[in-house]
Amino acid sequence: MKFAPLLRASALVTAVALIPVATAGLAAVDARSGPEFGKLVAIYERVKANYVEPVDDDKLLKGAIDGMLATLDPHSSYLDARDFENLRTQTEGSYGGLGLSVTLDDGAVKVIAPTKGSPADLAGIKAGDYITHLDGKLIYGGSLDEAVDQMRGVPGSQIRLSVFRQGRDEPFDVTITRKIIELKPVEWEVQGNVGVISVSSFSADVGASVMKAWNDIKVKTGGKVTGLVLDLRSNPGGLLDEAVALSDLFLDKGTIVSQRGRYARDNEVYPAEIMTKGDIAKGTPIIVLIDEGSASASEIVAGALQDQHRAVVMGQRSFGKGSVQTLIPLTRDTAIKLTTARYYTPSGKSVQEGGIDPDIAVPQISDPDLRKRAARSYRESDLRGHLINEIKLDDKDLEKDKLDDPRFKMTAEELKAKNIKDFQLYYAVQTLGRTAPRSALAAKLKR
C-alpha cells in the first residue's frame, strides 16, 4: 500500500511506502558496532550520570534519533505513537481544531496552507504566515507537537493567534473558534457551464469523489460542460494512490508518475488506465490551478496532466516537493520516515526544488498582500537541508515568479466593482468560458 502521512504533526504530505518490520533489516546496535557508536553511547552515559537533573531515557533517545534524521533532509523524521495517531486522523478521521498544515522553520511555527473552508482559512490565515503566540504565550523555540496540541481543542472554544506576515510591518492577532475539521477534500460548483472541482488534500477515496463530482457537474449543466477547472491550490498533498487515481480519470494512456531511488526496489512506474478505461471528460478542456502551496501529490497530478497535454496549468509555481519517503516500522506504533526516492513527471522532469511551472502564470491579484508576499514566498528550495535537484537549477529561474506581470493590472476598486474575490479562479473560468472547440487552448490540449 502506498500512502502519504503528514510530516510529524501536520507538515507537508509526502508519498510513502510501507515496509514490513520483517524486511526492514533493523538490528540492535551497541558500542561494539564501531567507534562512532561507542562515542554515542559514551555521551549518553555521561549525560545520564552528570546532567543537573535526572533525564528520562526516552527523551534522550528520541532526541538522538530526531537529530540524526534532521541532518538528512526536512522530510525524514521519527514517528512516535502520537505521530501515528495524527497520521490516521489526518488521512481518515476528524478532529477539533483550526484546519492548518504547519511546519517548524528554525524554531518558528510556519503555515504551509490552511484547509479550504476551515476556521483558519475563513479567518484569513495564509500560506507563509508565522504563528508566534497562542493566547498570548510565546511558542517560538518549542516543539511542533506542543503547538499543534494547543491549536487543537474542543469545538466551539476560541484561541487567539498572533501572526507575523511577510510584508507587514507589525504582527497582528486573530481570534478563531475551533470546530470539527471533517475530511471533505473534494467540493464542486458550476459557474456558467464551467465546472469547478476543488481538491484540498489527497485523503482516502479522492479519485472516486472527483469522478462523482464530474458526474454531478454534467447533470447540473445538462451535459453541456464547456470546461473544467481542477483547483489544487494550497493542497499540500496526501495519498500517492489517490493522486494516481485522479490523474487516471482524465488520461487515456501513458505514464502518470515514476519514482527512482538508490536501489532497483525503489523504482516504480504508475501508468494510466488503472482506475478507468479512458478520459471520463472526453476531451473537455481542463485548467489545473496551482500555487506555492500546491505540493507533492498535487504536483504529481499537475505534472501528469501538463506533460500529457491534457490540461493547461495556470497560476503560480508550485512548492517543489519531489521526494518519496519510506515508512519503516520500528515497533507496532513507532517508525522512521526516510527519504528513499525522487518522483518524476511523464517527461522525466523532477519537480524537486523547481516545482511545476504553470503554462500561464496568473498572480492572485485579489490578494491585497500579493506583492509583498511574493517577494518572500516560501517553497521547498527555502527549507534548510532540502534535497538538491539532480539538474542544477538557476536561482534566477526560481525567482522569476516574484516579478510583476504587466498583463494583470486591475485596481482594488475594479476587482470590487466586478465582485472578484478570487482572481485566479475568475481568470480560469473566463478563459474556459471563451474557449471554442477550435480555440488555441483546445489545440494546445490536443498536441
Long-range contacts (C-beta under 8 A, 24 or more apart in sequence): 1-241, 2-239, 2-240, 2-241, 3-91, 3-239, 3-240, 3-241, 4-91, 4-202, 4-237, 4-238, 4-239, 4-240, 4-296, 4-297, 4-325, 5-79, 5-83, 5-86, 5-87, 5-90, 5-91, 5-327, 5-337, 6-86, 6-87, 6-90, 6-101, 7-74, 7-75, 7-77, 7-103, 7-337, 8-77, 8-79, 8-83, 8-86, 8-104, 8-144, 8-145, 9-83, 9-86, 9-102, 9-144, 9-145, 9-147, 9-148, 10-86, 10-90, 10-100, 10-101, 10-102, 10-144, 10-148, 11-101, 11-102, 11-103, 11-104, 11-112, 11-144, 12-75, 12-101, 12-103, 12-112, 12-236, 12-237, 12-295, 12-296, 12-319, 12-321, 13-101, 13-201, 13-202, 13-236, 13-237, 13-238, 13-295, 13-296, 13-297, 14-75, 14-237, 14-296, 14-321, 14-323, 14-324, 14-325, 14-337, 15-237, 15-240, 15-243, 15-259, 15-296, 15-297, 15-300, 15-324, 15-325, 15-343, 16-240, 16-324, 16-325, 16-326, 16-327, 16-337, 17-324, 17-325, 17-326, 17-327, 17-340, 18-326, 18-327, 18-329, 19-326, 19-327, 19-328, 19-329, 20-329, 21-329, 21-330, 24-328, 24-329, 26-328, 26-330, 40-64, 65-336, 69-336, 69-338, 70-385, 71-385, 72-338, 72-339, 72-385, 73-323, 73-339, 73-385, 73-386, 73-387, 74-103, 74-383, 74-384, 74-385, 74-386, 75-321, 75-323, 75-325, 75-337, 75-339, 76-325, 76-336, 76-337, 76-338, 76-339, 77-336, 77-337, 78-334, 78-335, 78-336, 78-337, 79-327, 79-334, 79-335, 79-336, 79-337, 80-333, 80-334, 81-333, 81-334, 82-145, 84-333, 84-334, 84-335, 86-148, 90-183, 90-203, 91-183, 91-203, 91-204, 91-238, 91-239, 92-183, 92-203, 92-204, 93-183, 94-180, 94-181, 94-182, 94-183, 95-152, 95-180, 95-181, 96-152, 96-153, 96-154, 96-155, 96-178, 96-179, 96-180, 96-181, 97-151, 97-152, 97-153, 97-178, 97-181, 98-125, 98-151, 98-152, 98-159, 98-176, 98-178, 98-181, 99-181, 100-125, 100-151, 101-236, 102-131, 102-144, 102-147, 102-148, 103-144, 104-143, 104-144, 105-130, 105-383, 106-384, 107-140, 107-141, 108-132, 108-140, 109-139, 109-140, 109-144, 109-147, 110-378, 112-236, 112-293, 112-295, 113-234, 113-235, 113-236, 113-293, 114-234, 115-181, 115-200, 115-201, 116-187, 116-198, 116-200, 116-234, 117-187, 117-200, 118-181, 119-176, 119-177, 119-178, 119-179, 120-176, 123-174, 123-175, 123-176, 124-174, 125-161, 125-163, 125-174, 125-176, 126-165, 126-367, 126-369, 126-373, 127-234, 127-291, 127-292, 127-293, 127-378, 128-165, 128-166, 128-292, 128-373, 128-376, 128-377, 128-378, 129-163, 129-164, 129-165, 130-163, 130-164, 130-165, 131-161, 131-162, 131-163, 132-162, 132-163, 132-164, 132-171, 133-160, 133-161, 133-162, 134-159, 134-160, 134-161, 134-162, 135-159, 135-160, 136-160, 136-162, 152-178, 153-178, 154-178, 155-179, 155-180, 165-369, 165-373, 166-372, 166-373, 166-375, 166-376, 167-369, 167-371, 167-372, 167-373, 167-375, 167-376, 168-369, 168-372, 185-209, 185-238, 186-210, 186-213, 187-213, 188-213, 188-216, 188-217, 190-217, 190-220, 190-221, 191-429, 192-226, 192-429, 192-433, 193-221, 193-224, 193-225, 193-226, 193-227, 193-433, 194-225, 194-226, 194-227, 194-228, 194-229, 194-429, 194-432, 194-433, 195-220, 195-221, 195-225, 195-227, 195-228, 195-229, 196-228, 196-229, 196-231, 196-425, 196-429, 197-228, 197-229, 197-230, 197-231, 198-231, 199-230, 199-231, 199-232, 199-235, 199-246, 199-298, 200-234, 200-235, 201-235, 201-236, 201-237, 201-238, 202-235, 202-237, 202-238, 202-239, 202-240, 202-242, 202-243, 202-246, 202-297, 202-298, 203-238, 203-239, 203-242, 204-239, 204-242, 205-242, 206-238, 206-239, 206-242, 206-245, 206-246, 207-241, 207-242, 207-244, 207-245, 207-246, 207-248, 207-249, 207-275, 208-245, 210-246, 210-249, 211-249, 211-276, 211-280, 214-249, 214-280, 214-281, 225-281, 225-284, 226-284, 226-285, 226-432, 226-433, 226-435, 227-284, 227-285, 227-286, 227-287, 227-429, 227-431, 227-432, 227-433, 227-435, 228-281, 228-284, 228-285, 228-286, 228-287, 228-432, 229-286, 229-287, 229-288, 229-289, 229-425, 229-428, 229-429, 229-432, 230-286, 230-287, 230-288, 230-289, 230-301, 230-305, 230-311, 231-289, 231-425, 232-288, 232-289, 232-290, 232-294, 232-298, 232-301, 232-302, 233-289, 233-290, 233-291, 233-293, 233-294, 233-315, 233-424, 234-291, 234-293, 234-294, 235-293, 235-294, 235-295, 235-297, 235-298, 236-293, 236-295, 236-296, 236-298, 236-319, 237-295, 237-296, 237-297, 237-298, 237-299, 237-321, 238-296, 238-297, 239-297, 240-297, 240-300, 242-297, 243-297, 243-298, 243-300, 243-301, 244-270, 244-274, 244-275, 244-300, 245-274, 245-275, 246-301, 247-272, 247-300, 247-301, 247-304, 247-305, 248-272, 248-273, 248-274, 248-275, 248-276, 249-275, 249-276, 249-279, 249-280, 249-281, 250-279, 250-280, 250-281, 250-286, 250-305, 250-310, 250-311, 251-279, 251-304, 251-305, 251-308, 251-310, 252-278, 252-279, 254-308, 254-346, 255-304, 255-346, 256-300, 256-304, 256-346, 257-300, 257-303, 257-304, 257-343, 257-344, 257-345, 257-346, 258-343, 258-344, 258-346, 259-324, 259-341, 259-342, 259-343, 259-344, 260-341, 260-342, 260-344, 261-324, 261-340, 261-341, 261-342, 262-340, 262-341, 266-324, 266-326, 266-340, 266-341, 267-341, 279-310, 283-445, 283-446, 285-312, 285-432, 285-435, 285-441, 285-442, 285-445, 286-310, 286-311, 286-312, 286-445, 287-311, 287-312, 287-313, 287-314, 287-428, 287-431, 287-432, 288-312, 288-313, 288-314, 289-314, 289-315, 289-424, 289-425, 289-428, 290-314, 290-315, 290-316, 290-317, 290-318, 290-356, 290-358, 291-315, 291-316, 291-318, 291-364, 291-424, 292-316, 292-317, 292-318, 292-319, 292-377, 292-378, 292-379, 293-319, 294-318, 294-319, 294-356, 295-319, 295-320, 295-321, 295-380, 296-321, 299-351, 299-355, 299-356, 300-343, 300-345, 302-356, 303-345, 303-346, 303-349, 303-351, 303-356, 304-345, 304-346, 306-345, 306-356, 306-359, 307-345, 307-346, 307-347, 307-349, 308-346, 309-444, 309-445, 309-446, 309-447, 310-445, 311-445, 312-359, 312-360, 312-441, 312-444, 312-445, 313-356, 313-357, 313-358, 313-359, 313-360, 314-358, 314-359, 314-360, 314-361, 314-362, 314-424, 314-427, 314-428, 314-431, 315-358, 315-361, 315-362, 315-364, 315-424, 316-358, 316-361, 316-362, 316-363, 316-364, 316-401, 317-354, 317-355, 317-356, 317-357, 317-358, 317-361, 317-379, 317-398, 317-401, 318-351, 318-355, 318-356, 318-379, 319-355, 319-379, 319-380, 320-351, 320-352, 320-353, 320-354, 320-355, 320-379, 320-380, 320-381, 321-351, 321-352, 321-380, 322-350, 322-351, 322-352, 322-353, 322-380, 322-387, 322-389, 323-352, 323-387, 339-387, 342-387, 342-390, 350-389, 350-390, 350-391, 352-380, 352-386, 352-387, 352-388, 352-389, 352-390, 353-380, 353-381, 353-386, 353-387, 353-388, 353-389, 353-393, 353-398, 354-381, 354-389, 354-393, 354-397, 354-398, 355-379, 355-380, 359-444, 361-401, 361-405, 362-408, 362-423, 362-424, 362-427, 362-428, 363-405, 363-408, 363-423, 363-424, 364-422, 364-423, 364-424, 365-408, 365-410, 365-415, 365-423, 366-415, 366-420, 366-421, 366-422, 366-423, 366-424, 366-426, 368-412, 371-404, 374-401, 374-402, 375-402, 377-401, 377-402
